[in-house]
Amino acid sequence: MRQKAARLGVTLAVAGTLAAGVLTAAPANAAAAGWFPYQGFRTLTTCVQAGTAKLIMENYKEYDCRWDSPFYMLWLRK
C-alpha cells in the first residue's frame, strides 16, 4: 500500500511540474512575439468584428481570433 501511495505522490509531483512548465512557456512565447490576449467572444464573427475595429480605431498591427474553449480569444499585436 505504501508503494502505491509513493508512486501516486511522484506521479502527481511530475504532472504538476509539467503543467507548470507548459503554462509558463506558452505565454512567454506569445509575449516575446508582441501578442497579448484582449477579450473572449462567443462567436468567431464577433471576434473578427472586434479585431477589425481595433485595427481601424486603434494603433494595432494585427489581430487573431483563436479558439480557447468555451470562447474565441481575441489576440492583438502592436
C-alpha positions as CSV (number, residue, x, y, z in Angstrom):
1,M,0.0,0.0,0.0
2,R,2.9,2.4,0.8
3,Q,4.4,1.8,-2.6
4,K,1.1,2.8,-4.3
5,A,0.9,6.0,-2.3
6,A,4.6,6.8,-3.0
7,R,4.1,6.2,-6.8
8,L,0.9,8.4,-6.7
9,G,2.8,11.2,-5.0
10,V,5.7,11.1,-7.5
11,T,3.2,10.9,-10.4
12,L,1.3,14.0,-9.1
13,A,4.5,15.9,-8.5
14,V,5.8,15.2,-12.0
15,A,2.4,16.1,-13.5
16,G,2.3,19.3,-11.5
17,T,5.8,20.2,-12.7
18,L,5.0,19.5,-16.3
19,A,1.7,21.5,-16.1
20,A,3.6,24.5,-14.6
21,G,6.2,24.3,-17.4
22,V,3.6,24.3,-20.1
23,L,1.6,27.2,-18.6
24,T,4.7,29.4,-18.2
25,A,6.1,28.5,-21.7
26,A,3.2,29.4,-23.9
27,P,2.5,33.0,-22.6
28,A,6.3,33.8,-22.7
29,N,6.4,32.9,-26.4
30,A,3.4,34.9,-27.2
31,A,4.6,37.9,-25.2
32,A,8.0,37.7,-26.9
33,A,6.3,38.0,-30.3
34,G,4.3,41.0,-29.1
35,W,0.9,39.3,-28.9
36,F,-1.4,39.6,-25.9
37,P,-4.9,38.4,-25.2
38,Y,-7.6,41.1,-25.2
39,Q,-11.1,39.6,-24.7
40,G,-13.1,36.4,-25.2
41,F,-16.1,36.3,-27.6
42,R,-18.9,33.6,-28.0
43,T,-18.7,33.6,-31.8
44,L,-15.9,33.9,-34.4
45,T,-17.9,36.6,-36.2
46,T,-18.0,38.9,-33.2
47,C,-14.3,38.3,-32.5
48,V,-13.4,39.2,-36.1
49,Q,-15.5,42.3,-35.9
50,A,-13.9,43.4,-32.7
51,G,-10.4,42.7,-34.1
52,T,-11.2,44.7,-37.3
53,A,-12.4,47.6,-35.2
54,K,-9.2,47.6,-33.1
55,L,-7.1,47.8,-36.3
56,I,-9.1,50.7,-37.7
57,M,-9.7,52.7,-34.5
58,E,-6.5,52.0,-32.5
59,N,-2.9,51.5,-33.3
60,Y,-2.7,47.7,-33.6
61,K,-0.9,46.0,-36.5
62,E,-2.6,42.6,-36.3
63,Y,-5.3,40.6,-34.6
64,D,-6.0,36.9,-34.4
65,C,-9.1,35.0,-33.1
66,R,-8.1,31.7,-31.5
67,W,-10.5,29.1,-30.1
68,D,-9.9,28.9,-26.4
69,S,-12.8,26.8,-25.1
70,P,-15.5,27.9,-24.4
71,F,-15.0,31.1,-26.5
72,Y,-12.8,32.7,-29.1
73,M,-10.0,34.8,-27.6
74,L,-9.0,38.0,-29.5
75,W,-5.2,38.4,-29.5
76,L,-3.7,41.7,-30.5
77,R,-0.2,42.8,-31.6
78,K,1.0,46.4,-31.6
